[in-house]
Amino acid sequence: MQQIQIIGNLGADAQIKQNAGEYFVTFRVAVTEKQRVDGELKPVTTWYSCTYNKADSPVVQYLRTGQQVFIQGKPSYRMYDSAVHHCKMLDVGIFVNSLQLVGSAEKKEPADETPAY
């Protein structure tokens, strides 16, 4: 059995879709890592297309752009011709078994360091 685990950020809000009377959620997750390119450390981003069959899960309402998530699931692969890059590309998908929110989706203001007297 193949298993993949990633931690990344949603590129857009998740979408609830329907197929043959079954509801599911789709979203894309970006994972950015630093890799050495031409002797320099540069950020390299890999995108994953995710499908989650638990559209009724309470966590779905929090799947918004920028939310960091921890995903576990079964990988899938699809080759396609890229009109942008003019070559064959590989799309990596994940059939999500487990989904957890990581961190807070809210932007917190820094606390005032001035002591109250």
Stockholm file with secondary structure:
# STOCKHOLM 1.0

chainA/1-117         MQQIQIIGNLGADAQIKQNAGEYFVTFRVAVTEKQRVDGELKPVTTWYSCTYNKADSPVVQYLRTGQQVFIQGKPSYRMYDSAVHHCKMLDVGIFVNSLQLVGSAEKKEPADETPAY
#=GR chainA/1-117 SS CCCEEEEEEESSCCEEEEETTEEEEEEEEEEEEEEEETTEEEEEEEEEEEEESCTTCGGGGGCCTTCEEEEEEEEEEEEEEETTTTEEEEEEEEEEEEEEEESCSSCCCCCCCSCCC
#=GC SS_cons         CCCEEEEEEESSCCEEEEETTEEEEEEEEEEEEEEEETTEEEEEEEEEEEEESCTTCGGGGGCCTTCEEEEEEEEEEEEEEETTTTEEEEEEEEEEEEEEEESCSSCCCCCCCSCCC
//
